[in-house]
């Protein structure tokens, strides 16, 4: 799951606190649609995962977006 979101996220946001760090988000069907947030940095052409966790705020925001899309 982590590798999948790091390589092919649903959306990407830059980190507010650290230059060059990306927050990559992806919905995980196997986890009931929760959003996994994977924090990465690219070093010498290699993507390094710093942290990964389910993000409740992003899950709620994604569900609100889905409701508006209907």
DSSP file (Angstrom, degrees, kcal/mol; ACC not computed):
  #  RESIDUE AA STRUCTURE BP1 BP2  ACC     N-H-->O    O-->H-N    N-H-->O    O-->H-N    TCO  KAPPA ALPHA  PHI   PSI    X-CA   Y-CA   Z-CA
    1    1 A X     >        0   0    0      0, 0.0     4,-2.3     0, 0.0     5,-0.2   0.000 360.0 360.0 360.0 -46.4    0.0    0.0    0.0
    2    2 A X  H  >  +     0   0    0      1,-0.2     4,-2.6     2,-0.2     5,-0.2   0.930 360.0  47.8 -61.6 -46.1    2.7    2.5    1.0
    3    3 A X  H  > S+     0   0    0      1,-0.2     4,-2.2     2,-0.2     5,-0.2   0.893 110.4  53.0 -62.1 -39.5    4.7    1.8   -2.2
    4    4 A X  H  > S+     0   0    0      2,-0.2     4,-2.7     1,-0.2    -1,-0.2   0.923 112.6  42.8 -63.0 -45.7    1.5    2.2   -4.3
    5    5 A X  H  < S+     0   0    0     -4,-2.3     4,-0.3     2,-0.2    -2,-0.2   0.888 113.1  52.8 -69.8 -38.6    0.6    5.6   -2.9
    6    6 A X  H  < S+     0   0    0     -4,-2.6     3,-0.3    -5,-0.2    -1,-0.2   0.892 119.0  35.7 -62.4 -38.8    4.2    6.8   -3.0
    7    7 A X  H  < S+     0   0    0     -4,-2.2    -2,-0.2     1,-0.2    -1,-0.2   0.836 135.8  16.7 -84.5 -35.1    4.5    5.9   -6.7
    8    8 A X  S  < S+     0   0    0     -4,-2.7    -1,-0.2    -5,-0.2    -2,-0.2  -0.542  78.8 178.6-142.2  70.2    0.9    6.7   -7.9
    9    9 A X        -     0   0    0     -3,-0.3    17,-0.2    -4,-0.3     3,-0.1  -0.268  36.6-129.7 -73.9 159.7   -0.9    9.0   -5.4
   10   10 A X  S    S-     0   0    0     15,-2.6     2,-0.3     1,-0.3    16,-0.2   0.849  92.3  -7.4 -72.6 -36.0   -4.5   10.3   -5.9
   11   11 A X  E     -A   25   0A   0     14,-1.6    14,-2.8     2,-0.0     2,-0.4  -0.986  64.2-144.0-156.8 160.0   -3.1   13.8   -5.1
   12   12 A X  E     -A   24   0A   0     -2,-0.3     2,-0.4    12,-0.2    12,-0.2  -0.972  11.6-176.1-128.5 139.6    0.1   15.5   -3.9
   13   13 A X  E     -A   23   0A   0     10,-2.6    10,-3.5    -2,-0.4     2,-0.1  -0.990  28.9-117.5-130.0 142.2    0.6   18.5   -1.6
   14   14 A X  E     -A   22   0A   0     -2,-0.4     8,-0.2     8,-0.2     2,-0.2  -0.498  38.1-102.7 -73.6 149.8    3.9   20.1   -0.7
   15   15 A X        -     0   0    0      6,-2.8     6,-0.2     3,-0.4     5,-0.1  -0.511  22.0-146.5 -68.7 137.9    4.9   20.0    2.9
   16   16 A X  S    S+     0   0    0     -2,-0.2    -1,-0.1     1,-0.2     3,-0.1   0.800  94.9  38.6 -74.4 -28.6    4.3   23.4    4.6
   17   17 A X  S    S+     0   0    0      1,-0.2     2,-0.4     4,-0.0    -1,-0.2   0.668 113.8  47.5 -99.2 -18.8    7.3   23.0    6.9
   18   18 A X  S >  S-     0   0    0      3,-0.2     3,-1.5     0, 0.0    -3,-0.4  -0.963  73.8-131.9-135.1 119.3   10.0   21.4    4.8
   19   19 A X  T 3  S+     0   0    0     -2,-0.4     3,-0.1     1,-0.2    -3,-0.1  -0.396  93.6  20.3 -64.0 138.8   11.1   22.3    1.3
   20   20 A X  T 3  S+     0   0    0      1,-0.3    22,-0.7    -5,-0.1     2,-0.5   0.408  95.1 118.3  84.1  -2.5   11.4   19.4   -1.1
   21   21 A X  E <   - B   0  41A   0     -3,-1.5    -6,-2.8    -6,-0.2     2,-0.4  -0.851  47.2-159.4-101.5 131.4    9.1   17.2    1.0
   22   22 A X  E     -AB  14  40A   0     18,-2.6    18,-2.7    -2,-0.5     2,-0.6  -0.848  12.9-146.0-109.8 144.9    5.9   15.9   -0.6
   23   23 A X  E     -AB  13  39A   0    -10,-3.5   -10,-2.6    -2,-0.4     2,-0.5  -0.959  21.4-165.4-104.7 118.7    2.7   14.6    1.1
   24   24 A X  E     -AB  12  38A   0     14,-2.8    14,-3.2    -2,-0.6     2,-0.4  -0.918   2.6-164.2-111.6 129.4    1.2   11.9   -1.2
   25   25 A X  E     +AB  11  37A   0    -14,-2.8   -15,-2.6    -2,-0.5   -14,-1.6  -0.904  12.7 167.5-118.6 139.3   -2.4   10.8   -0.5
   26   26 A X  E     - B   0  36A   0     10,-1.8    10,-3.1    -2,-0.4     2,-0.3  -0.980  32.7-121.7-150.7 138.4   -4.2    7.7   -1.8
   27   27 A X  E     - B   0  35A   0     -2,-0.3     2,-0.7     8,-0.2     8,-0.2  -0.581  23.0-148.4 -76.8 139.3   -7.4    6.0   -0.9
   28   28 A X  E > > - B   0  34A   0      6,-2.8     5,-2.0    -2,-0.3     3,-1.5  -0.909  10.4-168.8-115.1 105.5   -7.0    2.4    0.2
   29   29 A X  G > 5S+     0   0    0     -2,-0.7     3,-1.7     1,-0.3    -1,-0.2   0.869  88.0  60.8 -59.9 -38.1  -10.0    0.3   -0.8
   30   30 A X  G 3 5S+     0   0    0      1,-0.3    -1,-0.3     2,-0.1    -2,-0.0   0.657 104.5  51.1 -65.3 -15.1   -8.8   -2.6    1.4
   31   31 A X  G X 5S-     0   0    0     -3,-1.5     3,-0.7     3,-0.2    -1,-0.3  -0.021 129.6 -91.6-111.4  27.3   -9.1   -0.2    4.4
   32   32 A X  T < 5S-     0   0    0     -3,-1.7    -3,-0.2     1,-0.2    -2,-0.1   0.756  81.5 -55.0  72.9  24.7  -12.6    0.8    3.7
   33   33 A X  T 3 <S+     0   0    0     -5,-2.0    -1,-0.2     1,-0.2    -4,-0.2   0.555  89.7 156.6  86.4   7.7  -11.7    3.9    1.6
   34   34 A X  E <   -B   28   0A   0     -3,-0.7    -6,-2.8    -6,-0.6     2,-0.5  -0.278  44.4-115.3 -62.6 155.2   -9.4    5.5    4.3
   35   35 A X  E     -B   27   0A   0     20,-0.4    20,-2.7    -8,-0.2     2,-0.5  -0.841  21.8-151.6 -98.9 125.3   -6.8    7.9    2.9
   36   36 A X  E     -BC  26  54A   0    -10,-3.1   -10,-1.8    -2,-0.5     2,-0.6  -0.834   6.9-154.3 -94.5 128.3   -3.1    6.9    3.4
   37   37 A X  E     -BC  25  53A   0     16,-3.3    16,-2.1    -2,-0.5     2,-0.5  -0.916  10.3-171.8-104.9 122.5   -0.7    9.8    3.7
   38   38 A X  E     -BC  24  52A   0    -14,-3.2   -14,-2.8    -2,-0.6     2,-0.5  -0.966  10.7-152.1-117.9 119.5    2.9    9.0    2.6
   39   39 A X  E     +BC  23  51A   0     12,-2.5    11,-3.6    -2,-0.5    12,-1.0  -0.807  26.2 172.8 -93.7 125.7    5.5   11.7    3.3
   40   40 A X  E     -BC  22  49A   0    -18,-2.7   -18,-2.6    -2,-0.5     2,-0.3  -0.878  23.9-165.1-132.6 161.0    8.4   11.5    0.8
   41   41 A X  E     -BC  21  48A   0      7,-1.9     7,-3.2    -2,-0.3     2,-0.6  -0.987  22.6-130.8-140.7 141.8   11.5   13.3   -0.3
   42   42 A X  E     - C   0  47A   0    -22,-0.7     2,-0.5    -2,-0.3     5,-0.2  -0.848  26.4-178.5 -95.6 122.8   13.5   12.7   -3.5
   43   43 A X  E >   - C   0  46A   0      3,-3.0     3,-1.6    -2,-0.6    -2,-0.0  -0.970  69.6 -23.7-124.7 115.3   17.2   12.3   -2.8
   44   44 A X  T 3  S-     0   0    0     -2,-0.5    -1,-0.1     1,-0.3     3,-0.1   0.874 128.0 -48.1  53.1  42.4   19.6   11.8   -5.8
   45   45 A X  T 3  S+     0   0    0      1,-0.2     2,-0.5     0, 0.0    -1,-0.3   0.534 117.4 111.5  79.7   6.1   16.7   10.5   -8.0
   46   46 A X  E <   -C   43   0A   0     -3,-1.6    -3,-3.0     2,-0.0     2,-0.6  -0.957  64.7-134.7-115.7 128.7   15.5    8.1   -5.3
   47   47 A X  E     -C   42   0A   0     -2,-0.5     2,-0.5    -5,-0.2    -5,-0.2  -0.721  23.0-162.3 -82.9 122.0   12.1    8.6   -3.6
   48   48 A X  E     -C   41   0A   0     -7,-3.2    -7,-1.9    -2,-0.6     2,-0.5  -0.913  12.2-137.7-109.3 127.6   12.5    8.0    0.1
   49   49 A X  E     +C   40   0A   0     -2,-0.5    -9,-0.2    -9,-0.2     3,-0.1  -0.732  21.7 177.5 -84.6 125.4    9.5    7.4    2.4
   50   50 A X  E     -     0   0A   0    -11,-3.6     2,-0.3    -2,-0.5    -1,-0.2   0.890  65.2 -12.7 -91.6 -52.5    9.7    9.3    5.6
   51   51 A X  E     -C   39   0A   0    -12,-1.0   -12,-2.5     2,-0.0    -1,-0.4  -0.958  54.1-164.5-145.1 162.5    6.4    8.4    7.2
   52   52 A X  E     +C   38   0A   0     -2,-0.3     2,-0.3   -14,-0.2   -14,-0.2  -0.954  23.6 141.6-150.0 131.9    3.1    6.7    6.3
   53   53 A X  E     -C   37   0A   0    -16,-2.1   -16,-3.3    -2,-0.3     2,-0.3  -0.983  53.5 -90.3-161.9 159.0   -0.2    6.8    8.2
   54   54 A X  E     -C   36   0A   0     -2,-0.3     2,-0.7   -18,-0.2   -18,-0.2  -0.606  40.3-145.9 -73.9 134.8   -3.9    6.9    7.7
   55   55 A X     >  -     0   0    0    -20,-2.7     4,-2.1    -2,-0.3   -20,-0.4  -0.895  13.1-168.7-111.2 107.3   -5.0   10.6    7.7
   56   56 A X  H  > S+     0   0    0     -2,-0.7     4,-2.5     1,-0.2     5,-0.2   0.896  88.4  51.7 -62.7 -42.1   -8.4   11.1    9.3
   57   57 A X  H  > S+     0   0    0      1,-0.2     4,-2.5     2,-0.2    -1,-0.2   0.918 111.4  46.9 -62.8 -43.0   -8.7   14.8    8.1
   58   58 A X  H  > S+     0   0    0      2,-0.2     4,-2.6     1,-0.2    -1,-0.2   0.871 110.6  53.1 -66.8 -36.3   -7.8   13.8    4.5
   59   59 A X  H  X S+     0   0    0     -4,-2.1     4,-2.1   -24,-0.2    -2,-0.2   0.930 111.4  45.5 -63.9 -45.1  -10.4   11.0    4.7
   60   60 A X  H  X S+     0   0    0     -4,-2.5     4,-2.2     2,-0.2    -2,-0.2   0.918 113.7  49.4 -63.7 -42.8  -13.1   13.3    5.8
   61   61 A X  H  X S+     0   0    0     -4,-2.5     4,-2.2     1,-0.2    -2,-0.2   0.898 110.7  50.2 -63.4 -40.8  -12.1   15.9    3.2
   62   62 A X  H  X S+     0   0    0     -4,-2.6     4,-2.2     1,-0.2    -1,-0.2   0.886 110.2  50.1 -65.4 -38.5  -12.1   13.3    0.4
   63   63 A X  H  X S+     0   0    0     -4,-2.1     4,-2.0     2,-0.2    -2,-0.2   0.894 109.5  50.7 -68.0 -38.4  -15.6   12.1    1.5
   64   64 A X  H  X S+     0   0    0     -4,-2.2     4,-1.7     2,-0.2    -2,-0.2   0.910 110.0  50.9 -62.9 -41.7  -17.0   15.6    1.5
   65   65 A X  H  X S+     0   0    0     -4,-2.2     4,-1.4     1,-0.2    -2,-0.2   0.910 108.7  51.6 -61.7 -42.7  -15.5   16.1   -2.0
   66   66 A X  H  X S+     0   0    0     -4,-2.2     4,-0.8     1,-0.2    -1,-0.2   0.893 106.7  54.0 -60.9 -40.1  -17.2   12.9   -3.1
   67   67 A X  H  < S+     0   0    0     -4,-2.0     3,-0.5     1,-0.2    -1,-0.2   0.861 109.4  48.0 -63.7 -36.2  -20.6   14.1   -1.8
   68   68 A X  H  < S+     0   0    0     -4,-1.7    -1,-0.2     1,-0.2    -2,-0.2   0.765 105.0  59.7 -75.4 -24.9  -20.3   17.3   -3.8
   69   69 A X  H  <        0   0    0     -4,-1.4    -1,-0.2     1,-0.2    -2,-0.2   0.678 360.0 360.0 -75.5 -17.4  -19.4   15.4   -7.0
   70   70 A X     <        0   0    0     -4,-0.8    -1,-0.2    -3,-0.5    -2,-0.1   0.481 360.0 360.0 -73.5 360.0  -22.7   13.4   -6.9
